Amino acid sequence: MKKLLLSFIIYHLAFSPAGAQEPWSLERCIDHAVSHNITIEQYRLRTEQQAIQLQTSKASRLPDLNASVGENFSFGRGLTADNTYTNTNTSSTNFSVGTSVPIFTGFQIPNQIKLNQLNLEAATQDLEKAKNDIRTQVAQQYVQALYDIEILDVARRQVGIDSAQVARLQTLLDVGRASHAELSQQQATMAQSRLSVTQAETNLKMALLNLSQLLELDSPEGFSIVRPEIDEQGITNNAQLAALNASDAASDIGNCESIYSQALVSRPEIQADQLRLRATDHSIKIAQAGLYPTLSFSAGLGTNYYTTSGFKSDGFGTQLKNNFSQYLGFNLSIPIFNRLQTRNSIRSAKLDRVNQQLALDQTKKTLYKEIQQAYYNTVAAQAKLRSSDEARRASQDAFQLVQAKYEQGKATITEFNEAKNNYLKTESDLTQARYELLYQRTLLQFYRGEPLRF
């Protein structure tokens, strides 16, 4: 018995789906997506590559060190020391070690270091932009899943209402107070409601599947999400959003200009383009370095060993000692004319700066448009929530009135179903308006630099 119980426990621990015991919150979904998304990992690798380039540019200030060994053979007739020609075989072995240090490169090295440093910072902001994109996608899909959950609840309530009416008509039919046609009509309505439940379940499964794929989960089996508590005005129990006044969301959230001003400081896509614009200044200076002379220092040492057929040679160690030499040198290179390459490089770098300024302006315009859309969507969602709530209250009162009349035999089954369908549709519309307002408010907060949370 103990072995059977132990086997049962091990089986369920091994094969129970991950996440089946605890629903995922939005924060957990976002953290998991950011940690496992492939696109984000690619951006992270690009950042590491930029860090390597920065390290390489810093190391260009250091002296290099190179060693070489050469072996040469010569065959055939050659001029000898006594000015005659003879057939000789000659071999030589060369050893050398040398180093060189850049002293002045027209400020190319410091500007290259600064350029790579700015590129690294821009790549870091690109990485954060990729994370923000994933965060937004997860939040949007999370809200869609919440909406589908609510729609499924509405559909199930509809089945409950229809089931109660079928049972009621069956009872009336048994006592001769209802016809088979009325019962059949209500059963058909209940079948349609069950079909709506099936469709709602399918939509929910697809929403959870899409969300699980954003999270890079292997399977959506056992995956569920936390349903935040939302009041009649679309406010969650989160203190950050609950502080907003539902009666005037636009004035409390702030106008577009205020949000845009905050976004210019916090949004990574703006920071990335601004860093790249600063980097173009150093690209111009790097191109201008071709106008300056360059100065370098070099030093080295070497030795040789020679042998010639027909002549006696000193020993290997003796020759290495006697032929040992050292050298020191400075090399100054002065550019005079390089086929307009330097001039065109400078012109090209300046055009890149103009292009990057245009890219920054375009990014700012795109951001402002996104904020405008989110702002006016929030205002529209607020108005939609008010009208949806009024419509739901009115349709609820109408449905209760028709239901009472129907149960008293003063309304037809068609009138009852029509009132019920109108009521449930307004409930669906109200649910959609609540979650739309919740998402748009959260999105505006996100543009202001605050984290995405419900």
Disulfide bonds with the S-S distance in Angstrom:
none
